Amino acid sequence: MQTLVLRLPPPPAGLPVEDLVARLTADPALVRAAEILRAGGLVAFPTETVYGLGANALSSAAVEKIFQAKQRPHWDPVIVHSPSAAEARKLASQWPDEAEKLAKAFWPGPLTMLLPRAECIPAICTAGREKVGLRVPSHPVARALLLTAGVPVAAPSANRFGHTSPTTAEHVLADLDGRIDAILDAGPSAVGVESTVVDPTTHPPIIYRPGGVTAEQLRALLGEVAVAERAVRDEAPPESLESPGLGIRHYAPRAPLHLVGGEAELAEAVARATGRRVGVLLPSGWTLPPADAQVTVLPWGDWSEPETLARELYGGLRALDELGVELILCPLPSAEGIGLALRDRLNKASK
């Protein structure tokens, strides 16, 4: 299979989002991608979080291709994307008040809600469970593609299962070139980590995966919110997972990833890595003493700006892998705000 690369031009500066979405629906590259989706093919496309690998969510055969291309186990469910809250509601058999509050506050955006699925959603999307993850992305290309395709789109991250998630089209091609029909290239994703997954039907609501919408934001809207602690170990795969992202080893670079607590601990870890090729994600302003190890430093961003750290995380891990390091060292941010999502991804990538 030859993977088509369908490139979209940079958007005009200052164009309102709704006008941009309308313009994109007529772009030949996007129209071609929508045709592939309707025909049962696979298209990788940008969202504000990471690039997703899309298929017609109403077709079990199309969704099965996602699992084959990613080498993803069927016990790991996928998220279904819609262009609007009104369209997403058609895919749920129940729509509680909490779901309405969340939709009004955070859609379009990096939030996925677990809700009882409508009969039209095939079981392959949910790993056989009764709840489906629904999301309305805010990226104008994703919205335009969903509108033009005219079908809900199942889309996990566009990478091989367990690998570092992709935030550029180049990342997607590195994992899936020749395994999917096409990719829509519209530049890098802005958030950099996957959507938050929350179940608003439980009491209290449960965050299964922290992400672009923070726990603090959810608590401000809903009151008490719990964070799921469950993770699944590779040696004992389950029959199915409640949510994407619960597997204990996810998001992992090829090189072993070692996490440290701060600048001093990072320096100590570099000093201990004598004779090894070491890659370091280094926050701006931090320094490392001279070391015997062969150290490759990749600037990560301001430690006080976790949004920047999130945006650069996956790209940084992939870049260090491409440089052939034998060990990656990375400090672990605090659990505040989007830092909770960063800790989740880093902890799972380091197992």
C-alpha positions as CSV (number, residue, x, y, z in Angstrom):
1,M,0.0,0.0,0.0
2,Q,1.3,3.5,-0.9
3,T,0.4,6.1,1.7
4,L,-0.7,9.3,0.1
5,V,0.6,12.5,1.8
6,L,-2.1,15.2,1.4
7,R,-0.7,18.5,2.4
8,L,-2.8,21.5,3.4
9,P,-1.6,25.0,2.9
10,P,-1.0,27.2,6.0
11,P,-4.2,29.0,7.0
12,P,-4.6,32.7,6.2
13,A,-3.7,34.9,9.2
14,G,-6.6,36.2,11.2
15,L,-9.3,34.1,9.5
16,P,-12.1,33.3,12.0
17,V,-12.2,29.6,12.9
18,E,-15.6,28.9,11.4
19,D,-14.6,30.6,8.1
20,L,-11.4,28.5,8.1
21,V,-13.4,25.3,8.6
22,A,-15.8,26.2,5.8
23,R,-12.8,27.0,3.5
24,L,-11.1,23.7,4.3
25,T,-14.2,21.6,3.4
26,A,-13.6,22.6,-0.2
27,D,-9.9,21.9,-0.2
28,P,-9.1,19.1,-2.7
29,A,-6.7,17.3,-0.3
30,L,-9.3,17.3,2.5
31,V,-12.1,16.2,0.1
32,R,-9.9,13.3,-1.1
33,A,-9.3,12.3,2.6
34,A,-13.0,12.3,3.2
35,E,-13.6,10.1,0.2
36,I,-11.1,7.6,1.5
37,L,-12.9,7.5,4.9
38,R,-16.3,7.0,3.3
39,A,-14.9,4.2,1.2
40,G,-13.7,2.3,4.3
41,G,-10.0,3.4,4.2
42,L,-7.6,4.8,6.8
43,V,-6.6,8.4,7.1
44,A,-4.3,10.0,9.6
45,F,-5.3,13.5,10.4
46,P,-4.3,16.3,12.9
47,T,-6.2,17.1,16.0
48,E,-5.3,19.7,18.6
49,T,-3.9,16.9,20.8
50,V,-2.0,14.5,18.6
51,Y,-2.5,13.0,15.1
52,G,-5.2,10.4,14.9
53,L,-5.7,7.4,12.7
54,G,-9.2,7.6,11.4
55,A,-11.8,5.1,10.0
56,N,-15.5,5.2,9.6
57,A,-16.7,4.4,13.1
58,L,-20.0,2.9,11.8
59,S,-18.2,0.2,9.9
60,S,-16.6,-2.7,11.9
61,A,-14.6,-3.7,8.8
62,A,-13.1,-0.2,8.6
63,V,-12.3,0.0,12.3
64,E,-10.7,-3.4,12.1
65,K,-8.1,-1.9,9.7
66,I,-7.0,0.5,12.5
67,F,-6.2,-2.4,14.8
68,Q,-4.3,-4.2,12.0
69,A,-2.3,-1.1,11.0
70,K,-1.4,-0.1,14.5
71,Q,-0.9,-3.7,15.7
72,R,-3.3,-2.7,18.5
73,P,-4.9,-5.3,20.7
74,H,-8.7,-5.5,20.5
75,W,-9.0,-5.1,24.3
76,D,-8.0,-1.4,23.9
77,P,-11.0,0.7,22.8
78,V,-10.9,3.6,20.4
79,I,-12.4,7.1,20.6
80,V,-15.1,8.2,18.2
81,H,-15.0,11.8,16.8
82,S,-17.8,14.0,15.7
83,P,-17.9,17.5,14.2
84,S,-20.3,18.8,16.9
85,A,-22.0,18.1,20.2
86,A,-25.3,17.6,18.4
87,E,-23.8,14.9,16.2
88,A,-22.0,13.3,19.2
89,R,-25.3,13.0,21.1
90,K,-26.7,10.7,18.3
91,L,-24.0,8.2,19.2
92,A,-24.9,7.9,22.9
93,S,-28.0,6.1,24.2
94,Q,-27.9,8.3,27.3
95,W,-27.0,11.9,27.8
96,P,-26.9,12.9,31.4
97,D,-26.9,16.5,32.7
98,E,-23.1,16.2,33.5
99,A,-22.5,15.3,29.8
100,E,-24.4,18.5,28.7
101,K,-22.3,20.6,31.1
102,L,-19.1,19.1,29.9
103,A,-20.0,19.5,26.2
104,K,-20.9,23.2,26.7
105,A,-17.8,23.9,28.6
106,F,-15.1,21.9,26.7
107,W,-16.3,21.0,23.3
108,P,-14.9,21.5,20.7
109,G,-11.7,20.6,22.6
110,P,-9.4,17.9,24.2
111,L,-12.0,16.1,26.2
112,T,-13.4,12.6,25.6
113,M,-16.6,11.5,27.5
114,L,-17.4,7.8,28.1
115,L,-21.1,7.4,27.6
116,P,-23.5,4.4,26.9
117,R,-23.2,3.7,23.2
118,A,-26.0,3.9,20.7
119,E,-26.8,0.8,18.7
120,C,-25.1,2.2,15.6
121,I,-21.6,2.0,17.3
122,P,-20.1,-1.4,16.7
123,A,-18.6,-3.3,19.6
124,I,-15.1,-3.2,18.1
125,C,-15.0,0.5,18.9
126,T,-15.6,-0.2,22.6
127,A,-13.7,-3.4,23.2
128,G,-17.1,-5.0,23.7
129,R,-18.1,-2.7,26.5
130,E,-21.3,-0.7,26.7
131,K,-19.7,2.8,26.9
132,V,-18.0,4.6,24.0
133,G,-15.5,7.4,24.2
134,L,-16.9,10.5,22.3
135,R,-15.0,13.6,21.4
136,V,-15.5,16.8,19.4
137,P,-12.0,18.0,18.4
138,S,-11.3,21.7,18.0
139,H,-8.6,21.5,15.3
140,P,-10.2,23.1,12.2
141,V,-8.8,20.4,9.9
142,A,-10.3,17.7,12.0
143,R,-13.6,19.5,12.1
144,A,-13.6,20.1,8.4
145,L,-12.7,16.4,7.7
146,L,-15.5,15.2,9.9
147,L,-18.1,17.5,8.3
148,T,-17.0,16.5,4.8
149,A,-16.8,12.8,5.5
150,G,-20.3,12.9,6.9
151,V,-19.6,9.9,9.2
152,P,-18.3,9.6,12.8
153,V,-14.6,8.7,12.8
154,A,-13.0,6.3,15.1
155,A,-9.4,7.5,15.7
156,P,-6.8,6.5,18.2
157,S,-3.3,8.0,17.9
158,A,-1.7,7.4,14.5
159,N,1.3,5.3,15.7
160,R,2.2,1.7,16.3
161,F,0.7,0.4,19.5
162,G,2.6,1.4,22.6
163,H,5.0,3.8,20.7
164,T,5.4,7.5,21.3
165,S,2.3,9.3,20.0
166,P,2.7,11.5,16.8
167,T,2.4,15.3,16.8
168,T,3.5,15.8,13.2
169,A,2.8,14.0,9.9
170,E,6.5,13.0,9.8
171,H,6.0,11.1,13.1
172,V,3.0,9.3,11.5
173,L,5.0,8.3,8.5
174,A,7.8,7.0,10.6
175,D,5.4,4.4,12.1
176,L,2.7,3.8,9.5
177,D,4.0,4.6,6.1
178,G,2.7,1.9,3.7
179,R,0.2,0.6,6.3
180,I,-2.5,3.3,5.8
181,D,-4.2,4.9,2.9
182,A,-3.4,8.6,3.5
183,I,-2.3,11.3,5.9
184,L,-3.5,14.9,6.0
185,D,-0.5,17.0,6.8
186,A,-1.4,20.3,8.5
187,G,1.6,21.0,10.7
188,P,2.3,20.1,14.3
189,S,-0.4,19.6,17.0
190,A,-0.8,22.4,19.5
191,V,-1.6,20.5,22.8
192,G,0.8,17.6,22.4
193,V,-0.8,15.1,24.7
194,E,-4.0,13.1,24.2
195,S,-7.4,14.2,25.3
196,T,-8.7,13.8,28.9
197,V,-11.1,10.8,29.2
198,V,-13.8,11.2,31.8
199,D,-16.9,9.1,32.6
200,P,-19.6,11.6,33.7
201,T,-22.1,8.8,34.4
202,T,-20.4,7.7,37.7
203,H,-20.6,9.3,41.1
204,P,-18.2,11.0,41.3
205,P,-17.2,11.2,37.7
206,I,-13.9,9.3,37.0
207,I,-11.0,10.6,35.0
208,Y,-9.5,7.5,33.3
209,R,-6.8,9.4,31.4
210,P,-5.6,12.9,32.3
211,G,-5.1,15.2,29.3
212,G,-5.7,18.5,27.7
213,V,-8.6,19.4,30.0
214,T,-7.2,19.4,33.5
215,A,-8.6,17.8,36.7
216,E,-8.9,21.3,38.2
217,Q,-11.1,22.5,35.3
218,L,-13.3,19.4,35.7
219,R,-13.7,19.9,39.4
220,A,-14.5,23.5,39.0
221,L,-17.4,22.5,36.8
222,L,-18.6,19.2,38.3
223,G,-17.4,19.3,41.9
224,E,-15.7,16.1,43.2
225,V,-13.9,14.1,40.5
226,A,-11.9,10.9,41.0
227,V,-8.8,9.9,39.1
228,A,-8.6,6.2,38.1
229,E,-5.5,4.4,39.4
230,R,-5.9,1.2,37.4
231,A,-3.3,0.2,34.9
232,V,-3.0,-3.0,33.0
233,R,0.3,-4.9,32.8
234,D,1.4,-6.2,29.5
235,E,2.0,-9.7,30.9
236,A,-1.6,-10.0,31.9
237,P,-3.7,-8.4,29.1
238,P,-7.4,-7.9,30.0
239,E,-10.5,-8.9,28.1
240,S,-11.2,-5.2,27.6
241,L,-10.3,-1.8,29.0
242,E,-12.8,0.8,30.3
243,S,-10.8,3.5,28.5
244,P,-8.0,4.1,26.0
245,G,-4.6,4.7,27.6
246,L,-4.9,2.4,30.6
247,G,-2.3,-0.1,29.5
248,I,0.7,0.2,31.7
249,R,3.3,0.6,28.9
250,H,2.2,3.3,26.4
251,Y,3.8,6.3,24.7
252,A,7.3,4.6,24.9
253,P,10.4,5.6,23.0
254,R,12.7,2.9,21.7
255,A,15.5,3.8,24.2
256,P,14.8,3.1,27.9
257,L,13.4,6.2,29.6
258,H,14.5,7.0,33.2
259,L,12.7,9.7,35.2
260,V,14.3,12.0,37.7
261,G,12.9,14.3,40.4
262,G,14.7,17.6,39.6
263,E,17.8,19.4,38.4
264,A,20.2,17.9,41.0
265,E,18.9,14.4,40.5
266,L,19.2,14.8,36.7
267,A,22.9,15.8,37.0
268,E,23.5,12.7,39.2
269,A,21.8,10.4,36.7
270,V,24.0,11.8,33.9
271,A,27.1,11.3,36.0
272,R,26.2,7.7,36.6
273,A,25.7,6.9,32.9
274,T,29.4,6.6,32.2
275,G,30.2,5.2,28.8
276,R,26.6,5.4,27.5
277,R,25.0,7.6,24.8
278,V,22.5,9.5,26.9
279,G,19.7,11.8,25.7
280,V,18.4,14.5,28.1
281,L,15.1,16.5,27.8
282,L,16.4,19.6,29.6
283,P,14.2,22.4,30.8
284,S,15.5,25.9,29.9
285,G,17.7,27.4,32.6
286,W,18.8,24.0,33.9
287,T,22.5,23.1,33.6
288,L,24.4,19.9,33.6
289,P,28.0,19.4,34.8
290,P,30.6,17.9,32.6
291,A,30.2,14.1,32.4
292,D,32.0,11.0,31.0
293,A,28.9,10.0,29.2
294,Q,28.2,11.1,25.6
295,V,25.3,13.4,26.3
296,T,22.8,14.8,23.8
297,V,20.8,17.6,25.3
298,L,17.4,18.5,23.8
299,P,15.9,21.8,25.0
300,W,12.5,21.0,26.4
301,G,11.0,24.4,27.4
302,D,10.4,26.5,30.5
303,W,9.8,24.3,33.6
304,S,7.2,26.8,34.8
305,E,5.2,26.4,31.5
306,P,3.8,22.8,31.5
307,E,1.7,23.5,28.4
308,T,5.0,24.0,26.5
309,L,6.5,20.9,28.0
310,A,3.4,18.9,26.9
311,R,3.5,20.3,23.3
312,E,7.2,19.3,23.0
313,L,7.3,16.0,24.9
314,Y,6.5,13.4,22.2
315,G,8.6,15.2,19.5
316,G,11.5,15.4,21.9
317,L,11.4,11.7,22.7
318,R,11.2,10.8,19.0
319,A,14.1,13.1,18.2
320,L,16.3,11.5,20.8
321,D,15.4,8.1,19.5
322,E,16.4,9.2,15.9
323,L,19.8,10.3,17.3
324,G,20.4,6.8,18.5
325,V,20.8,7.4,22.2
326,E,20.9,4.4,24.5
327,L,19.1,6.0,27.5
328,I,16.8,9.0,27.8
329,L,16.7,11.0,31.0
330,C,13.7,13.2,31.8
331,P,12.6,15.2,34.8
332,L,9.1,14.5,36.1
333,P,6.8,17.6,36.3
334,S,4.4,18.3,39.2
335,A,0.9,16.9,39.1
336,E,-0.8,20.3,38.8
337,G,-2.7,21.3,35.7
338,I,-1.6,19.5,32.5
339,G,1.4,18.3,34.6
340,L,-0.9,15.4,35.7
341,A,-1.1,14.3,32.0
342,L,2.6,14.7,31.6
343,R,3.3,12.5,34.6
344,D,0.8,9.9,33.3
345,R,2.5,9.7,29.9
346,L,6.0,9.7,31.3
347,N,5.3,7.1,33.9
348,K,3.8,4.7,31.3
349,A,6.6,5.4,28.8
350,S,9.2,4.5,31.4
351,K,7.8,1.1,32.4
